[in-house]
Amino acid sequence: MTQAIKTQTQTQSSTAYFQALKCKECGAEYELKASNVCELCFGPLEVKYDYNALRLTVTRETIQAGPNSIWRYRPFLPVATDNVIDVGTGMTPLVRSHRLARRLGLNKLYIKNDAVNMPTLSFKDRVVSVALSRARELGFTTVSCASTGNLANSTAALAAHAGLDCCVFIPADLEAGKIIGSLIYSPTLMAVKGNYDQVNRLCSEVANTYGWGFVNINLRPYYSEGSKTLGFEVAEQLGWELPDHVVAPLASGSLFTKIYKGFQEFIEVGLVENKSVRFSGAQAEGCSPIAQAFKEGRDFIKPVKPNTIAKSLAIGNPADGIYAVELAQKTGGNIESVNDAEIIDGIKLLAETEGIFTETAGGTTVAVLKKLVEAGKIDPDETTVIYITGNGLKTQEAIQGYVGEPLTIDAKLDSFERALERSRTLDRLEWQQVLV
Ligand SMILES: *Cc1c(COP(=O)(O)O)cnc(C)c1O
């Protein structure tokens, strides 16, 4: 507690509203240091805020007067000053879907498009912006992470921007776009021969001995708060209203539970009206420990060995899995899984109907949306928001061979005309059924 008071008086230009780290299980409170596990019960630690103070100072107007980035919500984020890493992360488009909605028979579908988030085209830029801003405040000079790909990209890029040393860990078998997407920022990149869960175990050992700031290990309580901005922005972009139903992908389950925390905080401080929102989660069949626990009504996760093209979601032993199950249960949502072929179809469906090229995680989300609609688990008149969390240019391997081919021609008009005629004939054959 003394530490919390210190943060408030240290800063002249800004006030901090975060008070302590609090155990999600037993409620024990800790100083605001780099730590993610309760010393008493080993439960995960979460950031605690002074909601009374927030209610008195934060209004829709003060938020709208802030920067056009996640930092317009700074009072709800665990950093003590305005000296944050702000490269324009967040405030990505919330797109009203017409063509995908019509295809699925939905009337009020929205797409939160983090495929175009800054700077590295995934939602991870949100969590890393917060984690590295806090890491600097805590005095770290080297930052690190255990990643399924996007997190390494974001940590490397934002560390470069902030002038921090960076060493990131990934499974060795990631897509080329994810590997180059880290290497370009010149971090030390450790490609571990093993899956994410093995990478994560190794990183926990390194974190204990090297004194580095691991964004998703010892800085995890701060990092995970960044995902709340996916809730805040949707509420603000819907005109300060909450949706009826959200569908989001699940790897560790953190993002899913933090969208909920964001909605609850806005209700708590009076920025939006109270409303119950259904939470539905999406996993790939080849790594679906959370979906399996949900379906079997279990209150524990059985770890699995991942085998799916959705590598960004391939966490076999998800840290927040059980909280994700509880959230779907208590809000009347669902957690579904889809196979690799359905994921590819999901990527193509979103591209062809909305002009958004998402990676495998987004394909998973779209495919699960479709499955839930077909099972009658989404009401056509509900305001439904799907979260598209990453960009398809990073996972091109996944759709190679499923997207047709260019028509190679000579630089001559007659060559073009012959090719055009051929393609129209092919189109006619393909669409004959539809056109008749
Ligand atoms: C990491 C990641 C997720 C899931 O994040 P969790 O918070 O671990 O559940 C979803 N989509 C993409 C593209 C990701 O990179």
The ligand as an ORCA input file, in Angstrom:
! r2SCAN-3c Opt
* xyz 0 1
  C      -2.185    -13.895    -28.635
  C      -3.297    -13.841    -29.610
  C      -4.630    -14.123    -29.224
  C      -5.066    -14.630    -27.872
  O      -4.572    -14.046    -26.766
  P      -4.788    -14.553    -25.270
  O      -4.921    -13.313    -24.498
  O      -3.557    -15.330    -24.896
  O      -6.014    -15.435    -25.211
  C      -5.620    -13.948    -30.185
  N      -5.331    -13.560    -31.440
  C      -4.081    -13.303    -31.841
  C      -3.849    -12.908    -33.254
  C      -3.025    -13.432    -30.943
  O      -1.780    -13.163    -31.366
*
